[in-house]
Amino acid sequence: MASDRRRKTSHKKERIYTELNIFYLGENLNSIKVYFLKVMNISVKKLALLAIASVFSAGLWAQKKELTLDEVFLSPGKFKPEAYSGVQWSPSGAQWAHYDAETEELALETPKGYTSRVTASDLEKSLGKNVSSVPSAYSWKDYDNIYFEFPSYVVKYTLSAKKAEIVLSWDESIKGVHVSPVKDAVAYSKDGNVYYSKDGNTVRVTSDGGNGIVNGQSVHRNEFGIDRGIFFSPDGKKLAYYRKNESMVTPYPIVNTSSRIATVEEIPYPMAGEKSEEVELCIYDVQTGSSIRLEKRGAAEDYLTAVTWDPSGKYVYVAELTRDQKHMDFNKFDASTGSFVKTLFSENSDKWVEPEQPALFFKSRPGEFFWRSERDGNVHYYRYSTEGTLLGKATDGGVQTMSVIGLAGDIFYYTATADAGMDRTVKFTDLKTGKVGFVRSDKGTWNGFLDPAGKYMVCTFTDLNTPGRAELVALTKDGRNMGKTVRQLFEAKNPLAEYRTGQVKLGKIIKNNVEYNTRMVLPSNFNPAQRYPVLLYVYGGPHLQMVRNTFRGGADLWMHVLAEKGYVVFTMDNRGTPARGFDWESKIHRNLGKTEVADQMIGVEYLKNQSFVYPDRIAVYGWSYGGFMSLSLVTEHPGVFKVAVAGGPVIDWKWYEVMYTERYMDTPQDNREGYASSSLLDKVKKLTPRNKVLLIHGTADPTVVWQQSQEFVRSAVDNGCQVDYMIYPGHGHNVHGRDRLHLFNKIFSYITENNK
């Protein structure tokens, strides 16, 4: 109760701070105005004490280390908070394990607190070979046995006997291996063909790979949540795999200039409105050695995603999505014959349908599954029978369901949004009664790991000022006293405690009855009586939420470095970003760059009205979709932004890939006006000599091809506009490794030198 009172008081203070446009500064209390103290019921007498405290804090501030870009990018792990990660309960639910990244060991615990560890030395003794660390990739076989997956072999470790044995191995030169669920075989794709290996015998499953045919690899350019091309059945007796034909896709040249004479690698790159790949799904029976193709129901260019095996291994479920992404059938197929059984349900939208996750089965309910959908405007899970009967909604209607935690009996556990997407809570639904409640609802970001027996849950937590925490909580069947803390498990230290870092403030802007989430990074010695230049850091596109109530508010460390150089770094999530419902997300449909720019300008106007901001010293920076946004903002509002930096930017959506672009824009043939209005080529001429614009691109970018930024430069030349250009030879869609330090030194110097 006391903690609840503290939280309420804290929230009240935050509201007052916002209303008065005054930031609470632990190290600069003497700068706060007297009327603010009166509002907070702080007497003038106490002001003297606060002033003394301020002097003391200033001394501490001077003693702290400076955070540098060198440390941020050359020693990134140094500042990553410890985490209670890799949590998995044993099948019986009597104990759980988590991976200790600091010691590279697996720690085991029980609800009573008993802890043991699996160490590298434990594995080394049994295996008789060098083991440098315990792999983080592990899974339970049963209460007493754990599988560890190494780069070229799988080890079964028996806890009671402290004995390890290699149960599966493969050639270490083979990449992209998929291990069978029963750990008795592997499958992989090489040179466009699928291979299956068991007991030292390798079988080539396909032989038609090459000349545009690719088997067993990811398809549809990794859209729709696709990250693999091989899917084992639960019993390991069959495997499904993608077969794609890219021969009809126009090849795109990626130029490699590292050799004396440049070479060209051609990649299939289907641009919006152009011919796309054709995908099929096949099944290989490991016992008979035969392969079949599933009966495809729609057009050749339709998308196949959400591949799901029935627990019995007799059926495969596939979401078949039309190329225009407005209609989806969830189909059931016979895994032995490949024949179509039935369409279990369909979904339609005048904007888009986006099946990103497989159907979810639980062992306790083999005759039903859970399906993720936005059909009612919010992200929810729906229960279906394996015959296609809708059994009901499994999650609460008023929020976005972000992830499924698990099912115990009739209680379905999941994480959901709160505070307009800023927070994540742990919720439950009683599938029998329909009752909905919370396991954890405190402000911040919660996640949970469910005991299969349904008695406990390990909950992890982070918020703006908490690097990480874990606790064991008790669960009840009736929902009463749900989530009572049994004991604290872990508390992370702040890895930046010895460094001067920016102050992070999360906030909200309300305009025209629309609420926007914001994050502001201020200098550690921020003085509201002074003025500061601003960097607007922007992304603004689908699938990426920038502002969250997590440690440091999701702010990257480079933002803190820039803040310490005397900048305010501001970020706002506009409409079109995730976690706020389909209406919020789909406002961008057919007009990319319109709603997003208008929303970001609301944030800019808010900044310009702050007394501590130089209204004529605003810079903007973004990458990828953020690069598109950065250039959209500076060309649409050249009088507002003094500097713009755009990395890997989309310039014209007709040059971007089919799968992503057509979801949000339809085809160039069907939406000529939308493509024309979003193109930046004709907007270059709006730039003035006052605007300093820097474009950055990796020359080997396979995502946003180099052509995009080159054409922007071409248009700038044609229109007599000066822009600056920086390339990173050989880099893809971003700049990584040691070169990333060079990248941010370039960005920082360009912004600080020109935003004066």
KARARA-V445758 format. One record per helix or strand of 3 or more residues. SS is the DSSP state (alpha for helix, beta for strand). FROM is the first residue (numbers start at 1). LEN is the number of residues. If there is no record, write none. Layout:
ss=SS from=FROM len=LEN
ss=SS from=FROM len=LEN
This chain:
ss=alpha from=2 len=19
ss=alpha from=29 len=3
ss=alpha from=34 len=6
ss=alpha from=44 len=20
ss=alpha from=69 len=6
ss=alpha from=76 len=4
ss=beta from=85 len=5
ss=beta from=95 len=6
ss=beta from=105 len=6
ss=beta from=115 len=4
ss=alpha from=120 len=8
ss=beta from=138 len=5
ss=beta from=145 len=5
ss=beta from=153 len=6
ss=beta from=163 len=7
ss=beta from=186 len=5
ss=beta from=193 len=6
ss=beta from=201 len=4
ss=beta from=213 len=3
ss=alpha from=220 len=3
ss=beta from=230 len=3
ss=beta from=238 len=8
ss=beta from=251 len=6
ss=beta from=263 len=6
ss=beta from=278 len=8
ss=beta from=290 len=4
ss=beta from=303 len=7
ss=beta from=315 len=7
ss=beta from=327 len=8
ss=beta from=340 len=9
ss=beta from=360 len=3
ss=beta from=365 len=9
ss=beta from=380 len=6
ss=beta from=390 len=4
ss=beta from=401 len=8
ss=beta from=411 len=8
ss=beta from=423 len=8
ss=beta from=436 len=5
ss=beta from=445 len=6
ss=beta from=456 len=8
ss=beta from=466 len=9
ss=beta from=484 len=8
ss=beta from=503 len=9
ss=beta from=514 len=9
ss=beta from=532 len=6
ss=alpha from=551 len=4
ss=alpha from=557 len=8
ss=beta from=567 len=6
ss=alpha from=582 len=7
ss=alpha from=594 len=15
ss=beta from=613 len=11
ss=alpha from=625 len=12
ss=beta from=643 len=5
ss=alpha from=653 len=3
ss=alpha from=658 len=8
ss=alpha from=672 len=7
ss=alpha from=684 len=3
ss=beta from=692 len=7
ss=alpha from=707 len=12
ss=beta from=724 len=5
ss=alpha from=739 len=16
